[in-house]
Amino acid sequence: MISHPSTDFSIILPTLYEAKNIPEIIYRIHQINFSNRKFEILIVDDNSQDGTEEIVSDLQKSYPALRLIIRQGKRGLSEAVIQGLNQVIYPIIVIMDADLSHPPEKIPDMLTALQMPQVDLVIGSRYVSGGSSDEAWPLMRRFCSRFAALFAKALIKAPVKDPLSGFLAFHKKTYLSGHPLQAIGWKIGLEIMVKCSCRHIVEVPIHFSERKNGMSKLNLRIVISYLKHIGHLVWFKLKFNE
């Protein structure tokens, strides 16, 4: 088994119809000064068939740290992330959206926070001091986000303001030592925080941007899936006395 320095990291980007956004996010990541850290970018695509495969193949000529997994069968953000978690090569994991809503420039701050003693997980947060969201973000989505967070906060053992953020950093060993993750809904961060018993969580302020290309995937089916996920996690905590 190849051993890597504890500061090296893998970025997981789950994608579905994000071909237009991929070149920009890959470029922005590579403009960041990560000091001496090595990293990889693992795009896990749900068989979008929108040109993602061709775009990534072309980008790999300039960015050899870029990898691509094309998933077949059932689509789902959580499924994609879990597959990525099982294939990363570095000891630190960053998960973020590929729609340019999460600023990759904040990754160094998140990695620094993760090195603090006892920290289990770091969140790129909209709701702590210094965090914000685009004014263009629809009022209804703001309300839904805040309302859904109320359910999530009751499940987490740490005081967290943005428990539904999809911008996360944590050690691979945290994932490996936790209970198996279930691909329910799309809030994989909440699943990780609960199933991996994350008690010491740090939030780093970010600006959450409205996507530039494509459309939001939020719909009634996803809302129902979220409620099922909450029910599953409540059952889990009762069963394992977490």
C-alpha positions as CSV (number, residue, x, y, z in Angstrom):
1,M,0.0,0.0,0.0
2,I,1.3,3.4,-1.0
3,S,1.7,5.8,2.0
4,H,0.9,9.5,1.4
5,P,1.7,12.5,3.7
6,S,-1.1,13.4,6.0
7,T,-1.7,16.7,4.3
8,D,-2.4,15.4,0.8
9,F,-6.0,15.4,-0.3
10,S,-8.6,14.2,-2.8
11,I,-11.5,16.4,-4.1
12,I,-14.7,14.6,-5.0
13,L,-16.9,16.3,-7.5
14,P,-20.2,14.5,-8.1
15,T,-21.7,15.6,-11.5
16,L,-24.9,15.3,-13.4
17,Y,-25.2,17.6,-16.5
18,E,-22.4,19.8,-15.3
19,A,-20.3,19.7,-18.4
20,K,-20.3,23.5,-18.9
21,N,-19.1,24.1,-15.4
22,I,-16.3,21.5,-15.3
23,P,-13.5,23.5,-17.1
24,E,-13.9,26.6,-14.9
25,I,-13.9,24.7,-11.6
26,I,-10.9,22.6,-12.6
27,Y,-9.1,25.8,-13.7
28,R,-9.9,27.6,-10.5
29,I,-8.7,24.7,-8.3
30,H,-5.4,24.6,-10.1
31,Q,-4.8,28.4,-9.6
32,I,-4.9,27.9,-5.8
33,N,-1.6,27.7,-3.8
34,F,-1.9,24.5,-1.8
35,S,1.8,24.8,-0.7
36,N,3.4,21.4,-0.8
37,R,0.2,19.4,-0.6
38,K,-0.5,16.9,-3.4
39,F,-4.0,16.5,-4.6
40,E,-6.3,14.7,-7.0
41,I,-9.7,15.7,-8.4
42,L,-12.1,12.8,-8.8
43,I,-15.1,13.6,-10.9
44,V,-17.9,11.0,-10.4
45,D,-20.4,11.5,-13.2
46,D,-23.9,9.9,-13.3
47,N,-23.6,9.0,-17.0
48,S,-24.7,12.5,-18.0
49,Q,-23.9,11.9,-21.7
50,D,-23.6,15.7,-22.0
51,G,-20.0,15.8,-23.2
52,T,-18.5,15.4,-19.7
53,E,-16.3,12.5,-20.7
54,E,-14.8,14.3,-23.7
55,I,-14.3,17.5,-21.8
56,V,-12.5,15.7,-18.9
57,S,-10.4,13.7,-21.4
58,D,-9.2,17.0,-23.0
59,L,-8.5,18.6,-19.6
60,Q,-6.4,15.6,-18.4
61,K,-3.8,16.6,-21.0
62,S,-3.1,19.7,-18.9
63,Y,-4.2,18.5,-15.5
64,P,-2.9,14.9,-14.8
65,A,-4.3,14.9,-11.3
66,L,-7.8,14.8,-12.8
67,R,-9.7,11.5,-12.7
68,L,-13.1,10.5,-14.0
69,I,-15.5,7.8,-13.0
70,I,-18.6,7.2,-15.2
71,R,-21.4,5.6,-13.1
72,Q,-24.0,3.3,-14.6
73,G,-27.4,2.3,-13.2
74,K,-29.2,4.4,-10.6
75,R,-28.3,8.0,-10.5
76,G,-27.9,9.9,-7.2
77,L,-25.5,12.4,-5.6
78,S,-25.1,10.3,-2.5
79,E,-24.3,7.2,-4.5
80,A,-21.8,9.1,-6.5
81,V,-20.0,10.5,-3.5
82,I,-19.9,7.1,-1.7
83,Q,-18.3,5.6,-4.8
84,G,-15.8,8.4,-4.8
85,L,-15.1,7.9,-1.1
86,N,-14.2,4.3,-1.8
87,Q,-11.7,5.2,-4.6
88,V,-9.8,8.3,-3.3
89,I,-6.1,7.8,-2.8
90,Y,-5.2,10.6,-0.3
91,P,-5.8,10.7,3.4
92,I,-7.9,13.9,3.4
93,I,-11.2,14.2,1.5
94,V,-12.9,17.4,0.2
95,I,-16.4,17.1,-1.2
96,M,-17.9,20.0,-3.1
97,D,-20.5,20.7,-5.8
98,A,-19.4,21.1,-9.4
99,D,-22.0,23.8,-10.2
100,L,-19.6,26.6,-9.0
101,S,-21.8,27.4,-6.0
102,H,-18.9,26.5,-3.7
103,P,-15.7,28.6,-3.9
104,P,-12.7,26.3,-4.3
105,E,-10.5,29.2,-3.1
106,K,-11.8,28.4,0.4
107,I,-10.3,24.9,0.4
108,P,-7.0,26.0,2.0
109,D,-8.8,27.6,4.9
110,M,-10.8,24.4,5.4
111,L,-7.7,22.2,5.3
112,T,-6.1,24.4,7.9
113,A,-9.1,24.2,10.2
114,L,-9.1,20.4,9.8
115,Q,-5.5,20.3,11.2
116,M,-6.7,21.7,14.5
117,P,-6.7,19.3,17.4
118,Q,-9.7,16.9,17.7
119,V,-11.5,18.4,14.6
120,D,-13.5,15.7,12.9
121,L,-15.0,17.6,10.0
122,V,-15.0,21.1,8.5
123,I,-18.0,22.7,6.8
124,G,-17.9,25.5,4.2
125,S,-20.7,27.5,5.8
126,R,-23.1,30.1,4.5
127,Y,-24.6,30.9,7.9
128,V,-21.6,31.7,10.2
129,S,-20.2,35.2,10.5
130,G,-18.6,36.2,7.2
131,G,-20.7,33.6,5.2
132,S,-23.3,34.7,2.6
133,S,-25.4,33.6,-0.3
134,D,-26.1,35.2,-3.6
135,E,-28.9,37.8,-3.7
136,A,-30.1,36.0,-6.8
137,W,-30.8,32.8,-4.7
138,P,-34.6,32.5,-4.7
139,L,-36.4,33.4,-1.5
140,M,-38.2,30.1,-1.5
141,R,-35.0,28.1,-1.6
142,R,-33.6,30.2,1.2
143,F,-36.6,29.4,3.3
144,C,-36.5,25.7,2.5
145,S,-32.8,25.6,3.3
146,R,-33.3,27.2,6.7
147,F,-36.3,25.1,7.5
148,A,-34.7,21.8,6.5
149,A,-31.7,22.7,8.6
150,L,-33.8,22.7,11.7
151,F,-34.4,18.9,11.3
152,A,-30.7,18.3,10.6
153,K,-29.4,20.2,13.7
154,A,-31.4,17.9,16.0
155,L,-29.4,15.0,14.7
156,I,-25.9,16.3,15.1
157,K,-23.8,16.3,18.3
158,A,-22.1,19.6,17.6
159,P,-23.5,23.2,17.3
160,V,-23.6,23.6,13.5
161,K,-25.3,26.5,11.7
162,D,-25.1,25.1,8.2
163,P,-25.6,21.3,8.6
164,L,-26.9,20.8,5.0
165,S,-23.8,22.3,3.3
166,G,-22.3,20.0,0.7
167,F,-18.9,21.6,1.0
168,L,-16.9,19.4,3.4
169,A,-13.4,18.4,4.4
170,F,-12.6,15.5,6.7
171,H,-10.0,12.7,7.2
172,K,-10.4,9.5,5.3
173,K,-10.0,7.6,8.6
174,T,-13.1,9.4,9.9
175,Y,-15.1,7.8,7.1
176,L,-13.5,4.4,7.4
177,S,-14.1,4.2,11.2
178,G,-17.8,5.2,10.9
179,H,-20.9,3.1,10.2
180,P,-21.6,2.3,6.5
181,L,-23.2,5.1,4.7
182,Q,-26.6,4.8,3.1
183,A,-27.3,6.5,-0.2
184,I,-30.6,8.1,0.8
185,G,-31.4,11.6,-0.5
186,W,-28.8,14.1,-1.5
187,K,-27.5,15.5,1.8
188,I,-24.5,13.2,2.1
189,G,-22.8,15.6,4.5
190,L,-25.5,15.0,7.1
191,E,-25.1,11.3,6.6
192,I,-21.4,11.5,7.2
193,M,-21.8,13.7,10.3
194,V,-24.2,11.3,11.9
195,K,-22.9,7.9,10.8
196,C,-19.2,8.9,11.5
197,S,-20.0,10.4,14.9
198,C,-18.6,13.8,14.1
199,R,-18.5,15.7,17.4
200,H,-16.0,18.4,16.8
201,I,-17.1,20.4,13.7
202,V,-15.6,23.7,12.5
203,E,-17.4,26.0,10.1
204,V,-15.4,28.2,7.7
205,P,-17.4,31.1,6.1
206,I,-18.0,30.9,2.4
207,H,-20.0,32.8,-0.2
208,F,-22.5,30.5,-1.8
209,S,-23.0,31.5,-5.4
210,E,-26.0,30.8,-7.7
211,R,-25.1,28.4,-10.4
212,K,-23.9,29.9,-13.7
213,N,-25.0,27.1,-16.0
214,G,-27.7,24.4,-15.9
215,M,-30.7,24.2,-13.6
216,S,-31.1,23.4,-9.9
217,K,-32.0,19.8,-9.3
218,L,-34.3,20.6,-6.4
219,N,-37.8,19.2,-6.8
220,L,-40.6,17.6,-4.9
221,R,-39.0,14.1,-5.2
222,I,-35.8,15.4,-3.6
223,V,-37.7,17.0,-0.8
224,I,-39.6,13.7,0.0
225,S,-36.3,11.9,-0.2
226,Y,-34.8,14.3,2.3
227,L,-37.6,13.6,4.8
228,K,-37.1,9.9,4.4
229,H,-33.4,10.4,5.1
230,I,-34.2,12.3,8.3
231,G,-36.4,9.4,9.4
232,H,-33.7,6.9,8.6
233,L,-31.1,8.9,10.6
234,V,-33.5,9.2,13.6
235,W,-33.9,5.4,13.5
236,F,-30.2,4.9,13.3
237,K,-29.5,7.1,16.3
238,L,-32.1,5.3,18.3
239,K,-30.8,1.8,17.3
240,F,-27.2,2.6,18.0
241,N,-27.8,5.0,20.9
242,E,-25.7,7.6,19.1
